[in-house]
Amino acid sequence: MKISYLLHIVLVACITGCSLSDPVNSDDGNLPGSDRDIHGCIGSAGYSWCSRSNQCERPWELAEKEGFDNNREQFEAYCKG
């Protein structure tokens, strides 16, 4: 009787342990790159929306490519145009 009782406890523990979600692989929205804005730009990767080019841009790369100063004001002024 004691062995049967012990076997049931072990079986319940195994089933319960298998049914728990895996916290390492859970999709809680905190994965790298999951911070997309309304245009799909990933802010944590340095991207911001630029209406002028109609795509996500990295401000420092666009500043170098288009020849304006690398600062937020210049980026916004360029992208509004």
Number of C-alpha atoms within 10 A of each C-alpha: 6 7 8 9 10 11 12 12 11 12 12 12 11 11 10 10 10 10 8 8 9 9 8 7 8 10 9 9 9 9 10 9 12 14 15 14 12 8 12 14 21 20 16 12 12 12 19 22 21 22 14 12 13 10 13 17 20 17 22 17 12 18 17 11 9 10 9 14 14 14 11 11 10 14 20 16 12 17 18 11 9
